[in-house]
Amino acid sequence: KIHISKKWGFTKFNVDEFEDMVAEKWLIPDGCGIKYIPNDGPLDKRQVLHS
């Protein structure tokens, strides 16, 4: 039996929201995975990741 997932690859994000989150730079590529950039935390670290 084959299970078809609603997730993007091996991430915890749904397919429909994944592409939107990448476009809005909430997710950035990191090698063979992704990095989630939260809306809280030190500003200097977020600005470095978004540039």
N, C-alpha and C positions, 0 to 999 in steps of 0.2 A: 504494500500500500504506500502510495506517495502522498506526502502532505505538502500542500502549497501554502507557503507562509505569506502573510501580509507585510512582513518586515523586509527591509532593504538588506540583502545579504545576511551577514551575521551580526547586524547591529540591532539596537533596541528601538529603532525608529521605523515608522510605517512608510511604505513606498510613496504615498501621496504627500506626506509632509517632509520627506527627506530632501527632495529637490528644492522645495521652497526654503528650507533651512540652509541649504548650501548657498542658494542665491542671496539670502539675507546675511550670510557669513556667520550663522550660528554654529555651523559645522565646517571644519576645514580639513582637507586631506592631510594625513600624517602617515606616510609610508603605505603600508597595506591596510591601514585602518583610517579612522577619522577621529578628530578631537572636537568635543562639544565645548563651546564657549558660553558659559552662563552669563546672565544679566547682572550678577552681583560679584563683588570681589574688588581687588585693587584696580584702579583705572589704568595705571601704567602698564600692567600686564595685559589687559584687554586691548589697549591701543596698539601694543606691539604685535599681538596676534592678528588684529584686523588689518594691519597695514601691508 
